[in-house]
């Protein structure tokens, strides 16, 4: 299975990526270059995921106005923020 995947990768790259010595493999210069590019691509994907995840997290202050007599005593003290990063002040 792994041999097939490596052979497909080499065929798609159109350059030898590994030097074979019996059952051992060693990356060629092109294989090492491909690994460097793969690291860059994977790091960029991680950064994109983190950026999108943080962009969907609510940010900034939210102000709620209510009558002090009824709403504050009945509702506000029991309110728990849906996100740990949300803080409330009374």
DSSP file (Angstrom, degrees, kcal/mol; ACC not computed):
  #  RESIDUE AA STRUCTURE BP1 BP2  ACC     N-H-->O    O-->H-N    N-H-->O    O-->H-N    TCO  KAPPA ALPHA  PHI   PSI    X-CA   Y-CA   Z-CA
    1    1 A X     >        0   0    0      0, 0.0     4,-2.0     0, 0.0     5,-0.1   0.000 360.0 360.0 360.0 -48.7    0.0    0.0    0.0
    2    2 A X  H  >  +     0   0    0      1,-0.2     4,-2.7     2,-0.2     5,-0.2   0.907 360.0  54.3 -65.5 -40.9    2.7    2.5    1.0
    3    3 A X  H  > S+     0   0    0      1,-0.2     4,-2.6     2,-0.2    -1,-0.2   0.906 108.1  49.8 -59.3 -41.3    4.8    1.5   -2.1
    4    4 A X  H  > S+     0   0    0      2,-0.2     4,-2.3     1,-0.2    -1,-0.2   0.908 110.8  49.1 -64.2 -42.3    1.9    2.2   -4.3
    5    5 A X  H  X S+     0   0    0     -4,-2.0     4,-2.4     2,-0.2    -2,-0.2   0.914 112.9  47.0 -64.1 -42.6    1.4    5.6   -2.8
    6    6 A X  H  X S+     0   0    0     -4,-2.7     4,-2.5     2,-0.2    -2,-0.2   0.903 111.7  50.6 -66.6 -40.3    5.1    6.5   -3.1
    7    7 A X  H  X S+     0   0    0     -4,-2.6     4,-2.4    -5,-0.2    -1,-0.2   0.902 111.1  49.1 -63.4 -40.4    5.1    5.3   -6.7
    8    8 A X  H  X S+     0   0    0     -4,-2.3     4,-2.7     2,-0.2    -2,-0.2   0.913 110.2  51.3 -64.0 -42.9    2.0    7.4   -7.5
    9    9 A X  H  X S+     0   0    0     -4,-2.4     4,-2.2     1,-0.2    -2,-0.2   0.919 112.0  46.2 -60.7 -44.6    3.7   10.5   -5.8
   10   10 A X  H  X>S+     0   0    0     -4,-2.5     4,-1.6     2,-0.2     5,-0.9   0.901 112.0  51.2 -64.9 -40.4    6.8   10.0   -7.9
   11   11 A X  H  <5S+     0   0    0     -4,-2.4    -2,-0.2     1,-0.2    -1,-0.2   0.919 113.0  45.1 -64.0 -42.6    4.8    9.5  -11.1
   12   12 A X  H  <5S+     0   0    0     -4,-2.7    -1,-0.2     1,-0.2    -2,-0.2   0.851 114.1  48.5 -69.9 -33.6    2.8   12.7  -10.4
   13   13 A X  H  <5S-     0   0    0     -4,-2.2    -1,-0.2    -5,-0.2    -2,-0.2   0.729  98.2-143.2 -76.1 -21.9    5.9   14.7   -9.5
   14   14 A X  T  <5S+     0   0    0     -4,-1.6     2,-0.3     1,-0.2    -3,-0.2   0.713  71.0  84.6  63.0  23.0    7.7   13.4  -12.7
   15   15 A X  S   <S-     0   0    0     -5,-0.9     2,-0.4    15,-0.0    -1,-0.2  -0.982  91.4 -96.3-144.2 152.1   11.0   13.2  -10.8
   16   16 A X        -     0   0    0     -2,-0.3    14,-0.3     1,-0.2    15,-0.3  -0.570  35.3-179.9 -70.2 129.0   12.5   10.5   -8.6
   17   17 A X        +     0   0    0     -2,-0.4    11,-2.1    13,-0.1     2,-0.3   0.574  63.7  41.9-102.6 -14.1   11.8   11.4   -4.9
   18   18 A X  E     -A   27   0A   0      9,-0.3     2,-0.5    13,-0.1     9,-0.2  -0.980  64.8-142.2-137.2 145.1   13.5    8.4   -3.4
   19   19 A X  E     -A   26   0A   0      7,-3.9     7,-1.9    -2,-0.3     2,-0.5  -0.928  27.3-145.4-100.9 130.5   16.7    6.4   -3.8
   20   20 A X  E     +A   25   0A   0     -2,-0.5     2,-0.3     5,-0.2     5,-0.2  -0.828  24.0 173.2-103.2 134.2   16.2    2.7   -3.3
   21   21 A X  E >   -A   24   0A   0      3,-2.5     3,-1.9    -2,-0.5     2,-0.4  -0.800  68.7 -61.7-136.0  91.9   18.7    0.4   -1.7
   22   22 A X  T 3  S-     0   0    0     -2,-0.3    -1,-0.1     1,-0.3     0, 0.0  -0.558 119.7 -16.0  68.0-122.3   17.2   -3.0   -1.2
   23   23 A X  T 3  S+     0   0    0     -2,-0.4     2,-0.3    -3,-0.1    -1,-0.3   0.377 121.4  94.3 -94.0   3.5   14.3   -2.4    1.3
   24   24 A X  E <   -A   21   0A   0     -3,-1.9    -3,-2.5     2,-0.0     2,-0.4  -0.702  56.3-159.5-100.4 149.8   15.6    1.0    2.3
   25   25 A X  E     -A   20   0A   0     -2,-0.3     2,-0.4    -5,-0.2    -5,-0.2  -0.963   6.9-175.5-124.6 143.8   14.5    4.4    0.9
   26   26 A X  E     -A   19   0A   0     -7,-1.9    -7,-3.9    -2,-0.4     2,-0.1  -0.999  31.5-111.7-135.7 137.0   16.3    7.7    1.1
   27   27 A X  E     -A   18   0A   0     -2,-0.4    -9,-0.3    -9,-0.2     2,-0.1  -0.385  26.9-137.1 -68.3 141.6   14.9   10.9   -0.2
   28   28 A X     >  -     0   0    0    -11,-2.1     4,-2.4    -2,-0.1     5,-0.2  -0.303  36.4 -93.2 -80.9 176.6   16.6   12.5   -3.2
   29   29 A X  H  > S+     0   0    0      1,-0.2     4,-2.1     2,-0.2     5,-0.1   0.897 131.7  50.6 -59.0 -39.4   17.3   16.2   -3.3
   30   30 A X  H  > S+     0   0    0    -14,-0.3     4,-2.4     2,-0.2    -1,-0.2   0.882 107.9  52.6 -66.3 -37.5   13.9   16.6   -5.1
   31   31 A X  H  > S+     0   0    0    -15,-0.3     4,-2.0     2,-0.2    -2,-0.2   0.896 109.3  48.9 -63.9 -40.4   12.2   14.6   -2.3
   32   32 A X  H  X S+     0   0    0     -4,-2.4     4,-1.9     2,-0.2    -2,-0.2   0.891 110.8  50.6 -66.4 -38.5   13.7   16.8    0.3
   33   33 A X  H  X S+     0   0    0     -4,-2.1     4,-2.2     1,-0.2    -2,-0.2   0.904 108.8  51.9 -64.3 -40.4   12.5   19.9   -1.6
   34   34 A X  H  X S+     0   0    0     -4,-2.4     4,-2.7     1,-0.2    -2,-0.2   0.896 107.0  53.1 -63.2 -39.6    9.0   18.4   -1.8
   35   35 A X  H  X S+     0   0    0     -4,-2.0     4,-2.4     2,-0.2    -1,-0.2   0.908 107.7  51.1 -62.1 -41.8    9.0   17.9    2.0
   36   36 A X  H  X S+     0   0    0     -4,-1.9     4,-1.9     1,-0.2    -1,-0.2   0.924 112.0  46.6 -61.5 -43.7    9.9   21.5    2.5
   37   37 A X  H  X S+     0   0    0     -4,-2.2     4,-2.6     1,-0.2    -2,-0.2   0.897 110.0  53.9 -64.2 -39.8    7.1   22.6    0.3
   38   38 A X  H  X S+     0   0    0     -4,-2.7     4,-2.8     1,-0.2     5,-0.2   0.901 107.1  51.1 -62.2 -40.9    4.7   20.2    2.0
   39   39 A X  H  X S+     0   0    0     -4,-2.4     4,-2.5     2,-0.2    -1,-0.2   0.909 110.3  49.4 -61.8 -41.9    5.6   21.7    5.4
   40   40 A X  H  X S+     0   0    0     -4,-1.9     4,-2.2     2,-0.2    -2,-0.2   0.929 113.2  46.4 -62.5 -45.5    4.8   25.2    4.0
   41   41 A X  H  X S+     0   0    0     -4,-2.6     4,-2.3     2,-0.2    -2,-0.2   0.932 113.7  47.6 -64.3 -46.4    1.5   24.1    2.6
   42   42 A X  H  X S+     0   0    0     -4,-2.8     4,-2.3     1,-0.2    -1,-0.2   0.892 112.3  49.6 -64.2 -39.6    0.5   22.3    5.8
   43   43 A X  H  X S+     0   0    0     -4,-2.5     4,-2.4    -5,-0.2    -1,-0.2   0.891 110.4  51.1 -64.6 -38.5    1.5   25.2    8.0
   44   44 A X  H  X S+     0   0    0     -4,-2.2     4,-2.4     2,-0.2    -2,-0.2   0.893 109.8  49.9 -65.9 -38.8   -0.5   27.5    5.7
   45   45 A X  H  X S+     0   0    0     -4,-2.3     4,-2.6     2,-0.2    -2,-0.2   0.920 110.6  49.7 -64.4 -43.6   -3.6   25.3    6.0
   46   46 A X  H  X S+     0   0    0     -4,-2.3     4,-2.4     1,-0.2    -2,-0.2   0.920 112.1  48.4 -59.5 -43.6   -3.3   25.2    9.8
   47   47 A X  H  X S+     0   0    0     -4,-2.4     4,-2.5     2,-0.2    -2,-0.2   0.896 111.0  50.6 -65.3 -39.7   -3.0   29.0    9.8
   48   48 A X  H  X S+     0   0    0     -4,-2.4     4,-2.6     2,-0.2     5,-0.2   0.919 110.8  48.8 -64.3 -43.7   -6.1   29.4    7.5
   49   49 A X  H  X S+     0   0    0     -4,-2.6     4,-2.6     2,-0.2    -2,-0.2   0.923 113.1  47.0 -61.4 -44.6   -8.1   27.1    9.8
   50   50 A X  H  X S+     0   0    0     -4,-2.4     4,-2.7     2,-0.2     5,-0.2   0.903 111.8  51.0 -64.1 -41.4   -7.1   29.0   12.9
   51   51 A X  H  X S+     0   0    0     -4,-2.5     4,-1.8     2,-0.2    -2,-0.2   0.925 113.6  44.1 -62.5 -45.3   -7.9   32.3   11.2
   52   52 A X  H  X S+     0   0    0     -4,-2.6     4,-1.2     2,-0.2    -2,-0.2   0.891 113.5  51.0 -67.7 -38.8  -11.3   31.1   10.1
   53   53 A X  H  < S+     0   0    0     -4,-2.6     4,-0.3    -5,-0.2     3,-0.3   0.917 113.0  45.0 -64.4 -43.1  -12.0   29.6   13.5
   54   54 A X  H >< S+     0   0    0     -4,-2.7     3,-0.8     1,-0.2    -1,-0.2   0.812 108.1  58.3 -72.7 -28.1  -11.1   32.8   15.3
   55   55 A X  H 3< S+     0   0    0     -4,-1.8    -1,-0.2     1,-0.2    -2,-0.2   0.793 104.2  51.8 -70.0 -26.7  -13.0   34.9   12.9
   56   56 A X  T 3< S+     0   0    0     -4,-1.2     2,-0.5    -3,-0.3    -1,-0.2   0.511  88.1  97.8 -88.3  -3.9  -16.2   33.0   13.8
   57   57 A X  S <  S-     0   0    0     -3,-0.8    26,-0.0    -4,-0.3    -3,-0.0  -0.731  85.3-113.0 -84.3 126.7  -15.7   33.6   17.5
   58   58 A X        -     0   0    0     -2,-0.5     2,-0.3     1,-0.0    -2,-0.1  -0.310  42.7-178.1 -59.7 139.5  -17.8   36.5   18.7
   59   59 A X        +     0   0    0     -4,-0.1    27,-0.0     2,-0.1     2,-0.0  -0.950  30.5  41.6-137.9 157.2  -15.7   39.5   19.9
   60   60 A X  S    S-     0   0    0     -2,-0.3     2,-0.1     2,-0.0    -2,-0.0  -0.062  88.0 -47.2  94.6 166.0  -16.2   42.9   21.3
   61   61 A X        -     0   0    0     25,-0.0     2,-0.4    -2,-0.0    -2,-0.1  -0.392  42.5-162.4 -74.1 146.7  -18.4   44.2   24.0
   62   62 A X        -     0   0    0     -2,-0.1     2,-0.5     2,-0.0    -2,-0.0  -0.998   8.5-158.0-125.0 125.4  -22.1   43.5   24.1
   63   63 A X        -     0   0    0     -2,-0.4     2,-0.5     2,-0.0    -2,-0.0  -0.894   5.4-167.8-109.0 132.4  -24.3   45.8   26.2
   64   64 A X        -     0   0    0     -2,-0.5     2,-0.4     2,-0.0    -2,-0.0  -0.976   6.0-159.4-118.4 125.2  -27.6   44.7   27.6
   65   65 A X        +     0   0    0     -2,-0.5     2,-0.3     2,-0.0    -2,-0.0  -0.864  22.8 154.5-104.2 137.2  -29.9   47.3   29.1
   66   66 A X        -     0   0    0     -2,-0.4     2,-0.3     4,-0.0    -2,-0.0  -0.985  49.9 -84.8-154.5 161.1  -32.7   46.3   31.4
   67   67 A X     >> -     0   0    0     -2,-0.3     5,-1.4     1,-0.1     4,-0.7  -0.528  36.3-138.4 -68.9 133.6  -34.8   47.7   34.2
   68   68 A X  I  4>S+     0   0    0     -2,-0.3     5,-0.6     3,-0.2    -1,-0.1   0.831  93.5  54.7 -64.2 -33.9  -32.9   47.3   37.5
   69   69 A X  I  45S+     0   0    0      3,-0.1     4,-0.4     2,-0.1    -1,-0.2   0.971 123.3  11.9 -71.5 -54.3  -35.9   46.1   39.5
   70   70 A X  I  >5S+     0   0    0      3,-0.1     4,-2.2     2,-0.1     5,-0.3   0.939 128.4  42.4 -92.3 -54.7  -37.2   43.2   37.6
   71   71 A X  I  X>S+     0   0    0     -4,-0.7     4,-3.0     1,-0.2     5,-1.5   0.902 113.8  48.7 -67.6 -43.3  -34.8   42.1   34.9
   72   72 A X  I  4XS+     0   0    0     -5,-1.4     5,-1.3     1,-0.2    -1,-0.2   0.936 117.9  39.9 -64.6 -46.2  -31.5   42.4   36.9
   73   73 A X  H  4<S+     0   0    0     -5,-0.6    -1,-0.2    -4,-0.4    -2,-0.2   0.845 124.8  37.6 -73.3 -31.8  -32.9   40.4   39.9
   74   74 A X  H  <5S+     0   0    0     -4,-2.2    -2,-0.2    -5,-0.1    -3,-0.2   0.833 134.0   8.3 -88.3 -34.2  -34.8   37.8   37.9
   75   75 A X  T >X5S+     0   0    0     -4,-3.0     3,-1.1    -5,-0.3     4,-0.7   0.834 113.2  60.1-117.8 -54.1  -32.5   37.2   34.9
   76   76 A X  G >4<S+     0   0    0     -5,-1.5     3,-1.1     1,-0.3    -3,-0.1   0.833  99.2  56.6 -58.3 -41.8  -29.0   38.8   35.0
   77   77 A X  G 34<S+     0   0    0     -5,-1.3    -1,-0.3     1,-0.3    -4,-0.1   0.810 111.3  45.3 -63.3 -25.5  -27.6   37.1   38.1
   78   78 A X  G <4 S+     0   0    0     -3,-1.1    -1,-0.3     2,-0.1    -2,-0.2   0.549  86.0 116.7 -91.5  -7.3  -28.3   33.7   36.7
   79   79 A X    <<  -     0   0    0     -3,-1.1     2,-0.4    -4,-0.7     9,-0.1  -0.415  45.3-167.4 -67.3 131.0  -26.9   34.4   33.2
   80   80 A X        -     0   0    0     -2,-0.2    -2,-0.1     2,-0.0    -3,-0.0  -0.978  26.6-113.9-117.4 131.0  -23.9   32.3   32.3
   81   81 A X        -     0   0    0     -2,-0.4     7,-0.0     5,-0.2     5,-0.0  -0.358  14.8-139.1 -62.6 139.9  -21.9   33.3   29.2
   82   82 A X  S    S+     0   0    0      1,-0.1     2,-0.4     2,-0.0    -1,-0.1   0.732  89.9  49.0 -71.4 -21.2  -22.0   30.8   26.4
   83   83 A X  S >  S-     0   0    0      1,-0.1     3,-1.7   -26,-0.0    -2,-0.1  -0.949  79.9-134.6-119.7 138.8  -18.3   31.2   25.7
   84   84 A X  T 3  S+     0   0    0     -2,-0.4    -1,-0.1     1,-0.3    -3,-0.1   0.781 105.8  61.1 -61.0 -24.7  -15.6   31.1   28.3
   85   85 A X  T 3  S+     0   0    0      2,-0.0     2,-0.4    -3,-0.0    -1,-0.3   0.597  84.4  95.0 -79.3  -9.1  -14.0   34.2   26.8
   86   86 A X    <   -     0   0    0     -3,-1.7     2,-0.4   -27,-0.0    -5,-0.2  -0.700  58.5-166.9 -86.7 130.1  -17.1   36.2   27.5
   87   87 A X        -     0   0    0     -2,-0.4     2,-0.4     2,-0.0    -2,-0.0  -0.878   4.7-152.1-113.7 147.8  -17.0   38.2   30.7
   88   88 A X        -     0   0    0     -2,-0.4     2,-0.4    -9,-0.1    -7,-0.0  -0.908   5.0-162.9-118.4 150.1  -19.9   39.9   32.4
   89   89 A X              0   0    0     -2,-0.4    -2,-0.0     1,-0.1     0, 0.0  -0.974 360.0 360.0-127.0 144.2  -20.0   43.0   34.6
   90   90 A X              0   0    0     -2,-0.4    -1,-0.1   -13,-0.0   -13,-0.0   0.380 360.0 360.0-114.5 360.0  -22.7   44.1   36.9
